[in-house]
Every structure is written in structure tokens, then in C-alpha cells.
């Protein structure tokens, strides 16, 4: 019999448990939605996590005295049982995902009532993959979803540390250009000067904007993005770890495995074929 008691854990602890495969996933619903008319709700309390990824327009939220907007390219995660108001105007479009995390059958919440990530475009491919995977019906669905959620939570944890209010950052269009460039050229070494050229910026100015936006240097970000793509490849294709390392431009498999373990908290073989 499942316990109804719900405990709250810090985001980093939830991420570690997901990466270790110790949390179960129950997806209630997931879709991309465009509001046909203005709507809002007061005092809403959801029994599950609610995740919104802004696509077009801005949705307004209020948590007690705290007010915020979820704009295009931004992500908002609301913990279960957290009271909030929201307002979505006509034409606002967003990806939405409702889910539960379970430990030994009991629901688990995040210790933070909500998490707002202003620069989250790098997480959109993972969210799209989760929504796509949830529509499939196969024996490996649960393990695949858990691996995808591990990537999502790891990305949110990394993005949360990249906050530099008041500083000039890359625009949403510039960020999208960078992510597209990285996805098309992941199989070879990529330098910061290439990314700067793609945006018609000097290398020094680009690196400054990039650090303000993502909280890490382009070199570190490129490594993380390659590893994220490698993780998806390991889950969705029948390929060896060595082959994935080669496709991601790694000359050394041990180096690939070491960096993968450091980022995701698990060896690449753990995610292979899950």
C-alpha cells in the first residue's frame, strides 16, 4: 500500500536520486498549448509538479507576494501542493508537463516552492523528447523517461547557478543560433571563436556575453552540450559507448566517460539502451 506522506528534498538531491534511478516517474499530462482566450485561476494547488516552458507571449504567476512572468525561452517549475495564481492571455503558447516523482511509492516534492530559469533554451530539446517519449507505448518507456528527466533536472540545476541580473546577456535569437550550431557540428571540435563569428561578434565580447548568460565559459558549455547529446544518443540508439564518444568528437573514450560521469553522476553505460 502506498504512503500518502510527501517529503520535500533539495533540487540537487532530487537530481542525484533521478540519476541513480531511485525515483519513479508518473507523467500526468504533457503537451504544447496555445490559449484560445484569456484565462486565470486563483489559489490553484496542484498535486503534482507543473512545468511550463514559454514559447510565445508571457504567462503571469503569483506566489504569495512574489510575482513573475514566464516569457519565451524561460522555464517555470512549480512543486506539488504550492498555492499560486496564474493568468494566461489569448495567444500565449507554452509547453506544459505535469508529473509526479515517487520514492518507494511515496510522492516527493522539491524543497523550493518554485524554480524560475530565465535562460532555458538549452533544455527545450530535452522537454520535447520527454513529451514525445510519453506518447509511445513500449516496455522501456519508464526507464527512458527517467533518463530524460535526469537530463532535464541536471540542466535545471546547472541553469539555476547561471544567474547574472543586471548584466548584458545573449538574446533569445542569439542563444537559439548557438544551440543550432552546436547540434549541427557536435561531431567535431568547436571553438568559441566559431560561435562568435556565427553571431558576428568579437571573440572577447561574445565570451563576456556568454558567461553572463550561462554562468560558464563557452568551452565548458560546449562540453556539456556534447555530453547531453551523447546521453540522448545512448538512450535512443543501439550504439556502443565508444561509438558515441567518436561521434561527439572525443579522441579518448576514457576522457568521454570521465566527463560524462562528472556531469550526470552515472557512467554512460548506465544510460545505454534504457
C-alpha positions as CSV (number, residue, x, y, z in Angstrom):
1,X,0.0,0.0,0.0
2,X,1.4,3.4,-1.0
3,X,2.0,6.0,1.7
4,X,0.3,9.4,1.2
5,X,3.1,11.2,3.1
6,X,5.1,13.5,0.9
7,X,8.6,14.7,1.7
8,X,10.5,17.6,0.2
9,X,14.1,17.4,-1.0
10,X,16.5,20.0,-2.4
11,X,16.8,20.1,-6.1
12,X,20.4,18.7,-6.1
13,X,19.2,15.7,-4.1
14,X,16.3,15.1,-6.4
15,X,18.7,15.3,-9.4
16,X,21.1,12.8,-7.7
17,X,18.2,10.3,-7.0
18,X,16.9,10.6,-10.6
19,X,20.4,10.0,-12.0
20,X,20.8,7.0,-9.7
21,X,17.4,5.6,-10.9
22,X,16.0,5.7,-7.4
23,X,12.9,7.8,-8.2
24,X,10.0,6.7,-10.3
25,X,8.2,8.9,-12.7
26,X,4.4,9.3,-13.3
27,X,3.6,11.7,-16.2
28,X,0.0,13.0,-15.8
29,X,-0.1,15.0,-19.0
30,X,2.2,16.8,-21.4
31,X,1.5,19.0,-24.5
32,X,2.1,22.2,-26.2
33,X,-0.7,24.6,-25.7
34,X,-1.9,27.9,-27.2
35,X,-4.5,29.8,-25.2
36,X,-7.6,30.5,-27.3
37,X,-8.9,33.1,-24.9
38,X,-7.8,34.9,-21.6
39,X,-7.9,32.7,-18.6
40,X,-6.7,32.6,-15.0
41,X,-7.2,30.8,-11.7
42,X,-6.8,31.9,-8.1
43,X,-5.4,29.8,-5.3
44,X,-4.6,26.9,-7.5
45,X,-2.9,24.0,-5.7
46,X,-1.7,21.1,-7.9
47,X,-1.0,17.6,-6.5
48,X,1.9,17.2,-8.9
49,X,4.9,19.1,-10.4
50,X,3.9,21.6,-13.0
51,X,6.4,22.6,-15.6
52,X,5.9,25.4,-18.1
53,X,8.3,26.3,-20.9
54,X,7.4,29.6,-22.6
55,X,7.1,29.6,-26.4
56,X,5.1,32.7,-27.3
57,X,3.8,35.5,-25.1
58,X,4.2,35.7,-21.3
59,X,2.1,33.9,-18.6
60,X,1.8,35.7,-15.2
61,X,2.2,33.9,-11.9
62,X,1.9,34.9,-8.3
63,X,3.2,33.0,-5.3
64,X,2.1,35.0,-2.3
65,X,3.8,38.4,-2.6
66,X,6.1,37.1,-5.3
67,X,5.1,37.9,-8.9
68,X,6.9,36.7,-12.1
69,X,6.5,36.3,-15.8
70,X,7.3,33.2,-17.8
71,X,8.4,34.5,-21.1
72,X,9.5,32.7,-24.3
73,X,12.6,30.7,-23.7
74,X,12.0,30.6,-19.9
75,X,11.1,27.7,-17.7
76,X,9.0,27.6,-14.5
77,X,8.8,24.5,-12.3
78,X,6.2,24.5,-9.5
79,X,6.3,22.0,-6.7
80,X,3.3,19.8,-5.7
81,X,1.0,21.4,-3.1
82,X,2.2,25.0,-3.7
83,X,-0.6,27.6,-3.9
84,X,-0.3,30.1,-6.7
85,X,-2.4,32.3,-9.1
86,X,-1.8,32.4,-12.8
87,X,-3.0,34.4,-15.8
88,X,-2.6,33.3,-19.4
89,X,-3.7,35.8,-22.1
90,X,-5.1,34.9,-25.5
91,X,-2.4,33.7,-27.9
92,X,0.1,32.8,-25.3
93,X,1.8,29.5,-26.3
94,X,3.8,27.2,-24.0
95,X,4.9,23.6,-23.4
96,X,3.3,22.1,-20.3
97,X,4.2,19.0,-18.4
98,X,2.6,17.6,-15.2
99,X,4.3,14.7,-13.4
100,X,5.0,13.1,-10.1
101,X,8.3,11.8,-8.6
102,X,8.0,8.7,-6.4
103,X,10.4,7.2,-3.9
104,X,9.3,3.7,-2.8
105,X,5.8,4.6,-4.0
106,X,5.5,7.8,-2.0
107,X,5.4,11.2,-3.7
108,X,8.4,13.5,-3.4
109,X,8.4,17.3,-3.8
110,X,11.2,19.9,-4.3
111,X,12.1,21.8,-1.2
112,X,11.8,25.0,-3.2
113,X,8.2,26.1,-3.9
114,X,9.1,27.0,-7.5
115,X,12.1,27.4,-9.8
116,X,12.2,30.0,-12.5
117,X,15.0,29.7,-15.1
118,X,15.3,32.7,-17.3
119,X,17.8,31.2,-19.8
120,X,16.4,27.8,-20.6
121,X,16.5,27.3,-24.4
122,X,19.1,24.5,-23.9
123,X,16.5,22.5,-22.0
124,X,13.9,22.6,-24.7
125,X,15.2,19.6,-26.8
126,X,15.0,17.5,-23.6
127,X,11.5,18.6,-22.9
128,X,10.4,17.9,-26.4
129,X,11.9,14.4,-26.1
130,X,10.1,13.8,-22.9
131,X,6.8,14.8,-24.5
132,X,7.5,12.5,-27.5
133,X,8.6,9.6,-25.3
134,X,5.4,9.8,-23.2
135,X,3.3,9.2,-26.3
136,X,5.0,5.9,-27.0
137,X,3.9,2.6,-25.6
138,X,6.7,0.2,-25.2
139,X,8.3,-1.9,-22.4
140,X,11.2,0.5,-22.0
141,X,9.1,3.7,-21.6
142,X,9.6,4.1,-17.8
143,X,13.4,3.8,-17.9
144,X,13.6,6.1,-21.0
145,X,11.5,8.7,-19.3
146,X,13.6,8.5,-16.1
147,X,16.8,9.0,-18.1
148,X,15.2,12.0,-19.9
149,X,14.1,13.5,-16.6
150,X,17.6,13.1,-15.2
151,X,18.9,15.2,-18.1
152,X,16.1,17.8,-17.5
153,X,16.8,18.1,-13.8
154,X,20.5,18.2,-14.3
155,X,20.1,21.0,-16.8
156,X,17.8,22.9,-14.4
157,X,20.3,22.6,-11.6
158,X,23.1,23.9,-13.9
159,X,20.9,26.7,-15.2
160,X,20.0,27.8,-11.8
161,X,23.6,28.7,-11.0
162,X,23.9,30.9,-14.1
163,X,22.1,34.0,-12.8
164,X,23.7,37.3,-13.5
165,X,21.0,40.0,-13.1
166,X,21.7,43.5,-14.4
167,X,24.4,42.3,-16.9
168,X,24.1,42.3,-20.7
169,X,23.4,38.8,-22.0
170,X,22.8,37.0,-25.3
171,X,19.4,37.5,-26.8
172,X,17.0,34.6,-27.3
173,X,17.7,34.6,-31.0
174,X,21.4,34.5,-30.5
175,X,21.1,31.7,-28.0
176,X,18.9,29.7,-30.5
177,X,21.6,30.3,-33.2
178,X,24.3,28.9,-30.8
179,X,22.2,25.8,-29.9
180,X,21.5,25.1,-33.6
181,X,25.2,25.5,-34.5
182,X,26.2,23.1,-31.7
183,X,23.7,20.5,-32.7
184,X,24.9,20.5,-36.3
185,X,28.6,20.4,-35.5
186,X,28.8,18.2,-32.4
187,X,30.9,15.6,-34.1
188,X,34.0,17.9,-34.3
189,X,35.8,20.2,-32.0
190,X,34.1,23.6,-31.7
191,X,35.9,26.8,-30.6
192,X,34.4,29.9,-29.0
193,X,35.7,32.0,-32.0
194,X,33.4,30.0,-34.3
195,X,30.4,30.7,-32.2
196,X,31.4,34.4,-32.0
197,X,31.7,34.5,-35.8
198,X,28.3,32.9,-36.2
199,X,26.8,35.9,-34.3
200,X,29.1,38.4,-36.0
201,X,30.7,39.4,-32.6
202,X,34.3,39.6,-31.5
203,X,35.5,36.6,-29.5
204,X,36.2,38.7,-26.4
205,X,32.7,40.4,-26.4
206,X,31.0,37.1,-27.2
207,X,32.7,35.3,-24.3
208,X,31.7,38.0,-21.9
209,X,28.0,37.8,-23.0
210,X,28.1,34.1,-22.9
211,X,29.5,34.0,-19.4
212,X,26.8,36.5,-18.2
213,X,24.1,34.3,-19.9
214,X,25.1,30.8,-18.9
215,X,27.4,31.3,-15.9
216,X,30.2,29.2,-17.6
217,X,32.7,29.7,-20.4
218,X,31.8,28.6,-23.9
219,X,34.4,25.8,-23.7
220,X,32.6,24.3,-20.6
221,X,29.2,24.8,-22.2
222,X,30.2,23.1,-25.4
223,X,31.5,20.1,-23.5
224,X,28.2,19.9,-21.5
225,X,26.1,20.2,-24.7
226,X,28.1,17.4,-26.4
227,X,27.6,15.2,-23.4
228,X,23.8,16.0,-23.3
229,X,23.5,14.9,-27.0
230,X,25.6,11.8,-26.2
231,X,23.2,10.9,-23.4
232,X,20.2,11.1,-25.7
233,X,22.0,9.1,-28.3
234,X,22.9,6.4,-25.8
235,X,19.2,6.1,-24.8
236,X,17.6,6.2,-28.2
237,X,20.1,4.3,-30.5
238,X,21.7,0.8,-30.3
239,X,25.3,2.1,-30.3
240,X,28.3,1.4,-28.1
241,X,29.8,4.0,-25.7
242,X,32.9,4.1,-27.9
243,X,30.9,4.9,-31.0
244,X,29.0,7.7,-29.2
245,X,32.3,9.1,-28.0
246,X,33.7,9.1,-31.6
247,X,30.5,10.8,-32.9
248,X,30.9,13.5,-30.3
249,X,34.4,14.2,-31.4
250,X,36.3,12.6,-28.5
251,X,39.6,11.0,-29.3
252,X,39.7,9.3,-25.9
253,X,36.9,7.1,-24.6
254,X,38.2,7.2,-21.0
255,X,38.1,11.1,-21.2
256,X,34.5,10.9,-22.5
257,X,33.4,8.5,-19.8
258,X,35.1,10.6,-17.1
259,X,33.4,13.8,-18.2
260,X,30.1,12.1,-18.6
261,X,30.3,10.6,-15.1
262,X,31.2,14.0,-13.6
263,X,28.2,15.8,-15.3
264,X,25.4,13.2,-15.0
265,X,26.5,11.3,-11.9
266,X,26.5,8.0,-13.7
267,X,28.7,6.2,-16.2
268,X,27.5,6.4,-19.9
269,X,26.8,2.6,-19.9
270,X,24.1,3.1,-17.3
271,X,22.0,5.2,-19.8
272,X,22.8,2.9,-22.8
273,X,19.6,1.3,-24.1
274,X,17.5,2.5,-21.1
